[in-house]
Amino acid sequence: MTGRSGRWARGASALLATVALTLGACSFGGVKLGPDAVKGKSPDGFVDMHEVQAAYIGSGSGGGGTLYFDGREYPFGLGAAGIGGIGLSTVEATGDVYNLKSVSQFPGTYGQARYGFAIGTESGGDLWLQNEQGVILHLKAKRTGLMLSLGGDAVVIAMNPQE
C-alpha cells in the first residue's frame, strides 16, 4: 500500500488498535457490569440520552444527554468508538446511575457492554456502562434504524458548561 490508501489503512489500524486496548483496559481491573453489579443498591441519579451509531466492523457514535442528580439537571456530551456491529441507528436511552456521590465523578471514560438489535422501529437491548471512578449506568435503549450490535465500546462523557 502506498500513498493515500496506505495512510488510511495505517490510520484505521491504529484507531482499531487504540479502541481494542481501551476496551481491554475497561474489561479488567474490577469492572463488573450487569445486574449483579448493582444488586441491593438504590440509584443515585437518572440519565436521559440520545446517540447516533454507525458500524461496519468498527463502530462510532456521538450524542448527548442530561444527568438528573441531587435535584439538579446537568447536560453532557458523549462520543464513542468500538468494535463489533453493522448498520446505522439512533438510540434514545434512559436509565439509572449508581455509585455517584458527586457530579464530578460522572464525566470520564466508560467501558460499555451492549447487546441488542434494531430493525426499523423495533428494538431491544440493555446498555451497561462503568467509568474509572466506579459510576455505573444501566440504560434501557430504544433504537431506530438498521443495526446488529454485539461487542463493546469506549464511551467518553464530558459535562457541558452550565449557563
Summary of the structure (lengths in Angstrom):
residues: 163
radius of gyration: 16.2
end to end distance: 49.7
largest distance: 56.9
contacts: 516
relative contact order: 0.22
helix: 20%
strand: 61%
